[in-house]
């Protein structure tokens, strides 16, 4: 298992507006991998996640939950 990482800021553009999210490297790498697998740019996937998140959930948290959900779906498919 990798050691724990502090979140780092990553820049994104959502609907023409620049923003940043603070994510740990493993989450950022998984997020990029999922975007590539789906044939999307990371800004497109981030915008998709942004439109689905609730008002009580920050974008970074929504991305983490999306990554976790995506990985869980892969495990369920293998069982």
Chimera marker file (.cmm) of the C-alpha trace (Angstrom):
<marker_set name="trace">
<marker id="1" x="0.000" y="0.000" z="0.000" r="1" g="1" b="0" radius="0.5"/>
<marker id="2" x="1.222" y="3.486" z="-0.817" r="1" g="1" b="0" radius="0.5"/>
<marker id="3" x="2.019" y="5.893" z="1.957" r="1" g="1" b="0" radius="0.5"/>
<marker id="4" x="-0.506" y="8.604" z="2.710" r="1" g="1" b="0" radius="0.5"/>
<marker id="5" x="-0.214" y="11.772" z="0.661" r="1" g="1" b="0" radius="0.5"/>
<marker id="6" x="-1.198" y="15.325" z="1.382" r="1" g="1" b="0" radius="0.5"/>
<marker id="7" x="-3.674" y="16.817" z="-1.075" r="1" g="1" b="0" radius="0.5"/>
<marker id="8" x="-2.187" y="18.888" z="-3.905" r="1" g="1" b="0" radius="0.5"/>
<marker id="9" x="-3.947" y="21.548" z="-5.939" r="1" g="1" b="0" radius="0.5"/>
<marker id="10" x="-4.874" y="20.676" z="-9.508" r="1" g="1" b="0" radius="0.5"/>
<marker id="11" x="-6.291" y="23.170" z="-12.007" r="1" g="1" b="0" radius="0.5"/>
<marker id="12" x="-9.477" y="22.490" z="-13.946" r="1" g="1" b="0" radius="0.5"/>
<marker id="13" x="-11.729" y="24.445" z="-16.261" r="1" g="1" b="0" radius="0.5"/>
<marker id="14" x="-15.459" y="23.941" z="-15.737" r="1" g="1" b="0" radius="0.5"/>
<marker id="15" x="-17.812" y="25.554" z="-18.226" r="1" g="1" b="0" radius="0.5"/>
<marker id="16" x="-15.177" y="28.133" z="-19.157" r="1" g="1" b="0" radius="0.5"/>
<marker id="17" x="-14.270" y="28.992" z="-15.563" r="1" g="1" b="0" radius="0.5"/>
<marker id="18" x="-10.921" y="28.122" z="-14.007" r="1" g="1" b="0" radius="0.5"/>
<marker id="19" x="-11.019" y="26.388" z="-10.650" r="1" g="1" b="0" radius="0.5"/>
<marker id="20" x="-8.814" y="24.114" z="-8.622" r="1" g="1" b="0" radius="0.5"/>
<marker id="21" x="-9.335" y="21.041" z="-6.498" r="1" g="1" b="0" radius="0.5"/>
<marker id="22" x="-7.087" y="19.649" z="-3.793" r="1" g="1" b="0" radius="0.5"/>
<marker id="23" x="-6.706" y="15.906" z="-4.240" r="1" g="1" b="0" radius="0.5"/>
<marker id="24" x="-4.253" y="13.294" z="-3.080" r="1" g="1" b="0" radius="0.5"/>
<marker id="25" x="-2.064" y="11.899" z="-5.873" r="1" g="1" b="0" radius="0.5"/>
<marker id="26" x="-3.696" y="8.418" z="-5.887" r="1" g="1" b="0" radius="0.5"/>
<marker id="27" x="-7.151" y="9.974" z="-6.375" r="1" g="1" b="0" radius="0.5"/>
<marker id="28" x="-5.853" y="12.330" z="-9.084" r="1" g="1" b="0" radius="0.5"/>
<marker id="29" x="-4.162" y="9.467" z="-10.952" r="1" g="1" b="0" radius="0.5"/>
<marker id="30" x="-7.309" y="7.323" z="-10.744" r="1" g="1" b="0" radius="0.5"/>
<marker id="31" x="-9.432" y="10.282" z="-11.901" r="1" g="1" b="0" radius="0.5"/>
<marker id="32" x="-7.188" y="10.781" z="-14.944" r="1" g="1" b="0" radius="0.5"/>
<marker id="33" x="-7.279" y="7.035" z="-15.680" r="1" g="1" b="0" radius="0.5"/>
<marker id="34" x="-11.072" y="6.929" z="-15.540" r="1" g="1" b="0" radius="0.5"/>
<marker id="35" x="-11.314" y="9.943" z="-17.860" r="1" g="1" b="0" radius="0.5"/>
<marker id="36" x="-8.978" y="8.279" z="-20.368" r="1" g="1" b="0" radius="0.5"/>
<marker id="37" x="-10.901" y="5.009" z="-20.149" r="1" g="1" b="0" radius="0.5"/>
<marker id="38" x="-14.144" y="6.854" z="-20.871" r="1" g="1" b="0" radius="0.5"/>
<marker id="39" x="-12.559" y="8.851" z="-23.700" r="1" g="1" b="0" radius="0.5"/>
<marker id="40" x="-13.087" y="12.167" z="-21.929" r="1" g="1" b="0" radius="0.5"/>
<marker id="41" x="-10.819" y="15.075" z="-21.131" r="1" g="1" b="0" radius="0.5"/>
<marker id="42" x="-10.387" y="15.562" z="-17.392" r="1" g="1" b="0" radius="0.5"/>
<marker id="43" x="-12.251" y="18.881" z="-17.624" r="1" g="1" b="0" radius="0.5"/>
<marker id="44" x="-15.205" y="17.113" z="-19.258" r="1" g="1" b="0" radius="0.5"/>
<marker id="45" x="-15.342" y="14.455" z="-16.547" r="1" g="1" b="0" radius="0.5"/>
<marker id="46" x="-14.970" y="17.072" z="-13.820" r="1" g="1" b="0" radius="0.5"/>
<marker id="47" x="-17.854" y="19.072" z="-15.341" r="1" g="1" b="0" radius="0.5"/>
<marker id="48" x="-19.998" y="15.918" z="-15.437" r="1" g="1" b="0" radius="0.5"/>
<marker id="49" x="-19.235" y="15.219" z="-11.773" r="1" g="1" b="0" radius="0.5"/>
<marker id="50" x="-19.841" y="18.875" z="-10.901" r="1" g="1" b="0" radius="0.5"/>
<marker id="51" x="-23.364" y="18.822" z="-12.358" r="1" g="1" b="0" radius="0.5"/>
<marker id="52" x="-24.228" y="15.637" z="-10.414" r="1" g="1" b="0" radius="0.5"/>
<marker id="53" x="-22.895" y="16.678" z="-7.009" r="1" g="1" b="0" radius="0.5"/>
<marker id="54" x="-25.144" y="18.040" z="-4.316" r="1" g="1" b="0" radius="0.5"/>
<marker id="55" x="-24.854" y="21.491" z="-2.829" r="1" g="1" b="0" radius="0.5"/>
<marker id="56" x="-23.449" y="20.023" z="0.391" r="1" g="1" b="0" radius="0.5"/>
<marker id="57" x="-20.575" y="18.280" z="-1.389" r="1" g="1" b="0" radius="0.5"/>
<marker id="58" x="-17.432" y="20.067" z="-2.582" r="1" g="1" b="0" radius="0.5"/>
<marker id="59" x="-15.982" y="19.238" z="-5.972" r="1" g="1" b="0" radius="0.5"/>
<marker id="60" x="-12.895" y="17.505" z="-4.543" r="1" g="1" b="0" radius="0.5"/>
<marker id="61" x="-15.081" y="15.283" z="-2.352" r="1" g="1" b="0" radius="0.5"/>
<marker id="62" x="-17.375" y="14.562" z="-5.294" r="1" g="1" b="0" radius="0.5"/>
<marker id="63" x="-14.375" y="13.496" z="-7.395" r="1" g="1" b="0" radius="0.5"/>
<marker id="64" x="-13.106" y="11.223" z="-4.597" r="1" g="1" b="0" radius="0.5"/>
<marker id="65" x="-16.552" y="9.619" z="-4.282" r="1" g="1" b="0" radius="0.5"/>
<marker id="66" x="-16.783" y="9.199" z="-8.063" r="1" g="1" b="0" radius="0.5"/>
<marker id="67" x="-13.371" y="7.483" z="-8.140" r="1" g="1" b="0" radius="0.5"/>
<marker id="68" x="-14.362" y="5.226" z="-5.249" r="1" g="1" b="0" radius="0.5"/>
<marker id="69" x="-17.684" y="4.370" z="-6.906" r="1" g="1" b="0" radius="0.5"/>
<marker id="70" x="-15.922" y="3.565" z="-10.186" r="1" g="1" b="0" radius="0.5"/>
<marker id="71" x="-13.401" y="1.306" z="-8.466" r="1" g="1" b="0" radius="0.5"/>
<marker id="72" x="-16.141" y="-0.420" z="-6.463" r="1" g="1" b="0" radius="0.5"/>
<marker id="73" x="-18.059" y="-1.154" z="-9.679" r="1" g="1" b="0" radius="0.5"/>
<marker id="74" x="-14.962" y="-2.851" z="-11.103" r="1" g="1" b="0" radius="0.5"/>
<marker id="75" x="-14.635" y="-5.056" z="-8.017" r="1" g="1" b="0" radius="0.5"/>
<marker id="76" x="-18.319" y="-5.994" z="-8.043" r="1" g="1" b="0" radius="0.5"/>
<marker id="77" x="-17.992" y="-7.011" z="-11.702" r="1" g="1" b="0" radius="0.5"/>
<marker id="78" x="-15.090" y="-9.331" z="-10.822" r="1" g="1" b="0" radius="0.5"/>
<marker id="79" x="-16.832" y="-11.122" z="-7.939" r="1" g="1" b="0" radius="0.5"/>
<link id1="1" id2="2" r="1" g="1" b="0" radius="0.2"/>
<link id1="2" id2="3" r="1" g="1" b="0" radius="0.2"/>
<link id1="3" id2="4" r="1" g="1" b="0" radius="0.2"/>
<link id1="4" id2="5" r="1" g="1" b="0" radius="0.2"/>
<link id1="5" id2="6" r="1" g="1" b="0" radius="0.2"/>
<link id1="6" id2="7" r="1" g="1" b="0" radius="0.2"/>
<link id1="7" id2="8" r="1" g="1" b="0" radius="0.2"/>
<link id1="8" id2="9" r="1" g="1" b="0" radius="0.2"/>
<link id1="9" id2="10" r="1" g="1" b="0" radius="0.2"/>
<link id1="10" id2="11" r="1" g="1" b="0" radius="0.2"/>
<link id1="11" id2="12" r="1" g="1" b="0" radius="0.2"/>
<link id1="12" id2="13" r="1" g="1" b="0" radius="0.2"/>
<link id1="13" id2="14" r="1" g="1" b="0" radius="0.2"/>
<link id1="14" id2="15" r="1" g="1" b="0" radius="0.2"/>
<link id1="15" id2="16" r="1" g="1" b="0" radius="0.2"/>
<link id1="16" id2="17" r="1" g="1" b="0" radius="0.2"/>
<link id1="17" id2="18" r="1" g="1" b="0" radius="0.2"/>
<link id1="18" id2="19" r="1" g="1" b="0" radius="0.2"/>
<link id1="19" id2="20" r="1" g="1" b="0" radius="0.2"/>
<link id1="20" id2="21" r="1" g="1" b="0" radius="0.2"/>
<link id1="21" id2="22" r="1" g="1" b="0" radius="0.2"/>
<link id1="22" id2="23" r="1" g="1" b="0" radius="0.2"/>
<link id1="23" id2="24" r="1" g="1" b="0" radius="0.2"/>
<link id1="24" id2="25" r="1" g="1" b="0" radius="0.2"/>
<link id1="25" id2="26" r="1" g="1" b="0" radius="0.2"/>
<link id1="26" id2="27" r="1" g="1" b="0" radius="0.2"/>
<link id1="27" id2="28" r="1" g="1" b="0" radius="0.2"/>
<link id1="28" id2="29" r="1" g="1" b="0" radius="0.2"/>
<link id1="29" id2="30" r="1" g="1" b="0" radius="0.2"/>
<link id1="30" id2="31" r="1" g="1" b="0" radius="0.2"/>
<link id1="31" id2="32" r="1" g="1" b="0" radius="0.2"/>
<link id1="32" id2="33" r="1" g="1" b="0" radius="0.2"/>
<link id1="33" id2="34" r="1" g="1" b="0" radius="0.2"/>
<link id1="34" id2="35" r="1" g="1" b="0" radius="0.2"/>
<link id1="35" id2="36" r="1" g="1" b="0" radius="0.2"/>
<link id1="36" id2="37" r="1" g="1" b="0" radius="0.2"/>
<link id1="37" id2="38" r="1" g="1" b="0" radius="0.2"/>
<link id1="38" id2="39" r="1" g="1" b="0" radius="0.2"/>
<link id1="39" id2="40" r="1" g="1" b="0" radius="0.2"/>
<link id1="40" id2="41" r="1" g="1" b="0" radius="0.2"/>
<link id1="41" id2="42" r="1" g="1" b="0" radius="0.2"/>
<link id1="42" id2="43" r="1" g="1" b="0" radius="0.2"/>
<link id1="43" id2="44" r="1" g="1" b="0" radius="0.2"/>
<link id1="44" id2="45" r="1" g="1" b="0" radius="0.2"/>
<link id1="45" id2="46" r="1" g="1" b="0" radius="0.2"/>
<link id1="46" id2="47" r="1" g="1" b="0" radius="0.2"/>
<link id1="47" id2="48" r="1" g="1" b="0" radius="0.2"/>
<link id1="48" id2="49" r="1" g="1" b="0" radius="0.2"/>
<link id1="49" id2="50" r="1" g="1" b="0" radius="0.2"/>
<link id1="50" id2="51" r="1" g="1" b="0" radius="0.2"/>
<link id1="51" id2="52" r="1" g="1" b="0" radius="0.2"/>
<link id1="52" id2="53" r="1" g="1" b="0" radius="0.2"/>
<link id1="53" id2="54" r="1" g="1" b="0" radius="0.2"/>
<link id1="54" id2="55" r="1" g="1" b="0" radius="0.2"/>
<link id1="55" id2="56" r="1" g="1" b="0" radius="0.2"/>
<link id1="56" id2="57" r="1" g="1" b="0" radius="0.2"/>
<link id1="57" id2="58" r="1" g="1" b="0" radius="0.2"/>
<link id1="58" id2="59" r="1" g="1" b="0" radius="0.2"/>
<link id1="59" id2="60" r="1" g="1" b="0" radius="0.2"/>
<link id1="60" id2="61" r="1" g="1" b="0" radius="0.2"/>
<link id1="61" id2="62" r="1" g="1" b="0" radius="0.2"/>
<link id1="62" id2="63" r="1" g="1" b="0" radius="0.2"/>
<link id1="63" id2="64" r="1" g="1" b="0" radius="0.2"/>
<link id1="64" id2="65" r="1" g="1" b="0" radius="0.2"/>
<link id1="65" id2="66" r="1" g="1" b="0" radius="0.2"/>
<link id1="66" id2="67" r="1" g="1" b="0" radius="0.2"/>
<link id1="67" id2="68" r="1" g="1" b="0" radius="0.2"/>
<link id1="68" id2="69" r="1" g="1" b="0" radius="0.2"/>
<link id1="69" id2="70" r="1" g="1" b="0" radius="0.2"/>
<link id1="70" id2="71" r="1" g="1" b="0" radius="0.2"/>
<link id1="71" id2="72" r="1" g="1" b="0" radius="0.2"/>
<link id1="72" id2="73" r="1" g="1" b="0" radius="0.2"/>
<link id1="73" id2="74" r="1" g="1" b="0" radius="0.2"/>
<link id1="74" id2="75" r="1" g="1" b="0" radius="0.2"/>
<link id1="75" id2="76" r="1" g="1" b="0" radius="0.2"/>
<link id1="76" id2="77" r="1" g="1" b="0" radius="0.2"/>
<link id1="77" id2="78" r="1" g="1" b="0" radius="0.2"/>
<link id1="78" id2="79" r="1" g="1" b="0" radius="0.2"/>
</marker_set>
